[in-house]
Amino acid sequence: MLLFVVAACMIPLLIQGRLIAQSSRQMQVERRIIDVQNQCQILSNKMSRNGYLGNSGVDTSGTDTELSMLADIFNGRILIVNSGFRIVKDTFGLADGRINVSEPIVKCFRGENVAFHEADKHYVVTTAQICDSEDERNVIGVLLMTVSTENIVSNVSKVAEKMSFYGLMIIGVLILCSILFVVVLMKPFGRLQEMLNKVADGNLDESISENTYKETW
């Protein structure tokens, strides 16, 4: 009975803790994706208006600074790819001038903004179209942003550890309460057993009476 009561208390607590941790991580990742998408869309619209890719005479230093700041804020990396799939800006400064024909880039040029989470590698990828300032239907570039989610995983792990600690405390209290409950529950049967033992020892005048439960009448 004690094992049953303890198991009935522990299993829901363990399942609840795991579900809460998973739900919290998923909600934070989804919120991060939405925030990154919004910022990328704002910045790509600005680049479309000021002719970042379409006009070689435009001063892009201000936009480049915004790109770097946005990448730093989200602990990520931003690539600007032109219609020839060539990287014209990399906030890491590692891939400038190289060709990028990855699936998110190709889908974005085809009109599909991409946003997905690589849970195993702990990062989020989003894209936004950069259109021609004179023709918004003409996609002349893609802004691709990769954002790390390791801080989310770390924070959720810390919360999960605290939840596990509190869960163990609750389980300890439940075990103590269960022991007390079982002891109180079984006392009438113990008294009945003592009476029966006296009768078995030959004391036939012993009164056998325990009215706590119907089973002991």
C-alpha positions as a printed NumPy array, in Angstrom:
array([[  0.   ,   0.   ,   0.   ],
       [  2.857,   2.342,   0.841],
       [  4.558,   1.664,  -2.488],
       [  1.286,   2.23 ,  -4.323],
       [  0.68 ,   5.593,  -2.647],
       [  4.269,   6.744,  -3.274],
       [  4.138,   5.665,  -6.94 ],
       [  0.778,   7.373,  -7.424],
       [  2.316,  10.613,  -6.161],
       [  5.742,  10.403,  -7.843],
       [  4.74 ,   9.455, -11.38 ],
       [  2.438,  12.463, -12.001],
       [  5.062,  14.82 , -10.549],
       [  7.828,  13.457, -12.778],
       [  5.622,  13.567, -15.891],
       [  4.416,  17.079, -15.07 ],
       [  7.968,  18.354, -14.587],
       [  9.099,  16.977, -17.947],
       [  6.046,  18.333, -19.781],
       [  6.472,  21.794, -18.245],
       [ 10.164,  21.907, -19.251],
       [  9.397,  20.847, -22.833],
       [  6.493,  23.281, -23.109],
       [  8.591,  26.147, -21.746],
       [ 11.415,  25.451, -24.189],
       [  9.01 ,  25.242, -27.133],
       [  7.271,  28.491, -26.197],
       [ 10.572,  30.36 , -25.838],
       [ 11.847,  29.053, -29.176],
       [  8.607,  30.049, -30.924],
       [  8.803,  33.503, -29.342],
       [ 12.418,  33.832, -30.493],
       [ 11.458,  32.854, -34.045],
       [  8.695,  35.474, -34.13 ],
       [ 11.015,  38.193, -32.771],
       [ 13.735,  37.352, -35.292],
       [ 11.25 ,  37.203, -38.176],
       [  9.869,  40.627, -37.291],
       [ 13.312,  42.208, -37.049],
       [ 14.457,  40.593, -40.298],
       [ 11.33 ,  41.765, -42.1  ],
       [ 11.788,  45.339, -40.862],
       [ 15.412,  45.376, -41.918],
       [ 14.788,  43.742, -45.302],
       [ 12.046,  46.293, -46.063],
       [ 14.447,  49.086, -45.221],
       [ 17.099,  47.545, -47.498],
       [ 14.529,  47.283, -50.282],
       [ 13.61 ,  50.969, -49.945],
       [ 17.146,  52.335, -49.832],
       [ 18.389,  50.158, -52.711],
       [ 20.95 ,  48.213, -50.678],
       [ 21.456,  45.67 , -53.49 ],
       [ 20.097,  47.482, -56.52 ],
       [ 22.16 ,  50.665, -56.462],
       [ 25.937,  50.483, -56.185],
       [ 26.152,  54.189, -55.332],
       [ 24.172,  53.86 , -52.093],
       [ 26.025,  54.315, -48.803],
       [ 25.418,  51.012, -46.985],
       [ 27.534,  51.682, -43.897],
       [ 24.512,  52.572, -41.757],
       [ 22.632,  49.44 , -42.803],
       [ 25.733,  47.309, -42.266],
       [ 25.957,  48.677, -38.729],
       [ 22.308,  47.789, -38.103],
       [ 22.944,  44.28 , -39.422],
       [ 25.87 ,  43.809, -37.057],
       [ 23.917,  45.185, -34.096],
       [ 20.937,  42.929, -34.818],
       [ 23.213,  39.893, -35.099],
       [ 24.875,  40.765, -31.789],
       [ 21.552,  41.316, -29.997],
       [ 20.264,  37.878, -30.993],
       [ 23.654,  36.173, -30.746],
       [ 23.397,  35.178, -34.386],
       [ 24.751,  35.596, -37.901],
       [ 23.265,  37.441, -40.868],
       [ 23.967,  36.781, -44.542],
       [ 22.828,  39.017, -47.407],
       [ 22.646,  37.069, -50.678],
       [ 22.027,  38.682, -54.063],
       [ 20.1  ,  37.28 , -57.023],
       [ 23.235,  35.513, -58.232],
       [ 23.341,  33.57 , -54.939],
       [ 26.51 ,  35.413, -53.988],
       [ 26.987,  36.557, -50.394],
       [ 27.482,  40.32 , -50.375],
       [ 27.456,  40.71 , -46.59 ],
       [ 28.364,  38.353, -43.761],
       [ 28.282,  39.777, -40.244],
       [ 30.973,  37.244, -39.319],
       [ 33.114,  38.454, -42.213],
       [ 33.936,  34.883, -43.238],
       [ 31.877,  34.179, -46.379],
       [ 31.809,  37.495, -48.269],
       [ 31.853,  36.838, -52.019],
       [ 31.074,  33.135, -51.753],
       [ 28.124,  31.331, -53.347],
       [ 25.223,  30.138, -51.191],
       [ 22.547,  27.969, -52.787],
       [ 21.169,  26.439, -49.597],
       [ 17.532,  25.339, -49.473],
       [ 16.268,  28.302, -47.36 ],
       [ 17.836,  30.762, -49.823],
       [ 16.333,  29.046, -52.863],
       [ 12.869,  28.844, -51.24 ],
       [ 13.012,  32.519, -50.332],
       [ 13.837,  33.531, -53.899],
       [ 10.817,  31.505, -54.957],
       [  8.587,  33.546, -52.651],
       [  8.564,  31.437, -49.471],
       [  9.979,  32.994, -46.321],
       [ 11.503,  30.24 , -44.214],
       [ 11.603,  29.867, -40.425],
       [ 12.595,  26.638, -38.708],
       [ 14.311,  25.364, -35.581],
       [ 17.149,  22.831, -35.617],
       [ 16.611,  21.394, -32.131],
       [ 19.591,  19.029, -32.257],
       [ 22.014,  21.805, -33.245],
       [ 20.35 ,  24.512, -31.128],
       [ 19.762,  27.231, -33.699],
       [ 16.957,  28.959, -35.566],
       [ 17.028,  29.935, -39.256],
       [ 14.833,  32.654, -40.754],
       [ 14.8  ,  34.379, -44.13 ],
       [ 13.304,  37.56 , -45.529],
       [ 13.037,  38.774, -49.123],
       [ 14.811,  41.914, -50.314],
       [ 12.817,  43.373, -53.202],
       [ 13.578,  45.878, -55.906],
       [ 12.736,  49.413, -54.766],
       [ 10.898,  50.028, -58.052],
       [  9.15 ,  46.649, -58.31 ],
       [  8.22 ,  44.897, -55.072],
       [  7.435,  41.688, -56.94 ],
       [ 11.047,  41.408, -58.088],
       [ 13.12 ,  39.655, -55.404],
       [ 16.732,  40.772, -55.786],
       [ 18.144,  39.359, -52.589],
       [ 17.631,  37.368, -49.411],
       [ 18.41 ,  38.161, -45.801],
       [ 19.215,  34.935, -43.962],
       [ 19.66 ,  34.996, -40.201],
       [ 20.892,  32.149, -38.015],
       [ 20.264,  32.564, -34.292],
       [ 21.59 ,  30.381, -31.498],
       [ 19.108,  28.897, -29.008],
       [ 21.737,  27.523, -26.623],
       [ 20.88 ,  30.179, -24.042],
       [ 17.248,  29.028, -24.118],
       [ 18.32 ,  25.414, -23.614],
       [ 20.607,  26.462, -20.775],
       [ 17.908,  28.506, -19.041],
       [ 15.327,  25.738, -19.381],
       [ 17.837,  23.215, -18.009],
       [ 18.421,  25.404, -14.948],
       [ 14.681,  25.728, -14.399],
       [ 14.278,  21.954, -14.837],
       [ 16.986,  21.344, -12.228],
       [ 15.196,  23.598,  -9.744],
       [ 11.9  ,  21.877, -10.518],
       [ 13.552,  18.499,  -9.924],
       [ 14.876,  19.703,  -6.567],
       [ 11.482,  20.988,  -5.488],
       [  9.908,  17.813,  -6.83 ],
       [ 12.215,  15.688,  -4.65 ],
       [ 11.254,  17.795,  -1.638],
       [  7.569,  17.289,  -2.411],
       [  8.112,  13.569,  -2.928],
       [  9.902,  13.371,   0.446],
       [  6.958,  15.057,   2.154],
       [  4.534,  12.777,   0.331],
       [  6.481,   9.689,   1.397],
       [  6.381,  10.838,   5.025],
       [  2.653,  11.558,   4.798],
       [  2.097,   8.211,   3.098],
       [  3.914,   6.38 ,   5.882],
       [  1.808,   8.14 ,   8.517],
       [ -1.346,   7.436,   6.513],
       [ -0.551,   3.736,   6.177],
       [  0.35 ,   3.442,   9.866],
       [ -2.948,   5.029,  10.927],
       [ -4.88 ,   2.985,   8.368],
       [ -3.411,  -0.323,   9.516],
       [ -3.656,   0.243,  13.303],
       [ -7.138,  -1.375,  13.665],
       [ -5.9  ,  -4.476,  11.843],
       [ -2.911,  -4.582,  14.177],
       [ -5.157,  -4.484,  17.22 ],
       [ -7.357,  -7.201,  15.749],
       [ -4.285,  -9.351,  15.089],
       [ -3.2  ,  -8.981,  18.718],
       [ -6.626, -10.175,  19.914],
       [ -6.504, -13.158,  17.589],
       [ -3.001, -14.031,  18.787],
       [ -4.213, -14.064,  22.417],
       [ -7.052, -16.401,  21.473],
       [ -4.601, -18.594,  19.594],
       [ -2.456, -18.76 ,  22.737],
       [ -5.406, -20.265,  24.643],
       [ -7.071, -17.218,  26.134],
       [-10.569, -18.126,  25.016],
       [-12.182, -15.467,  27.219],
       [-10.512, -12.717,  25.186],
       [-13.085, -10.419,  23.574],
       [-12.519,  -9.95 ,  19.85 ],
       [-14.038,  -6.6  ,  18.954],
       [-12.702,  -3.987,  16.517],
       [-15.371,  -1.759,  14.993],
       [-13.209,   0.714,  13.055],
       [-13.902,  -0.94 ,   9.681],
       [-16.663,  -3.177,   8.434],
       [-14.037,  -5.776,   7.612],
       [-13.059,  -6.056,  11.291],
       [-16.545,  -6.357,  12.785]])
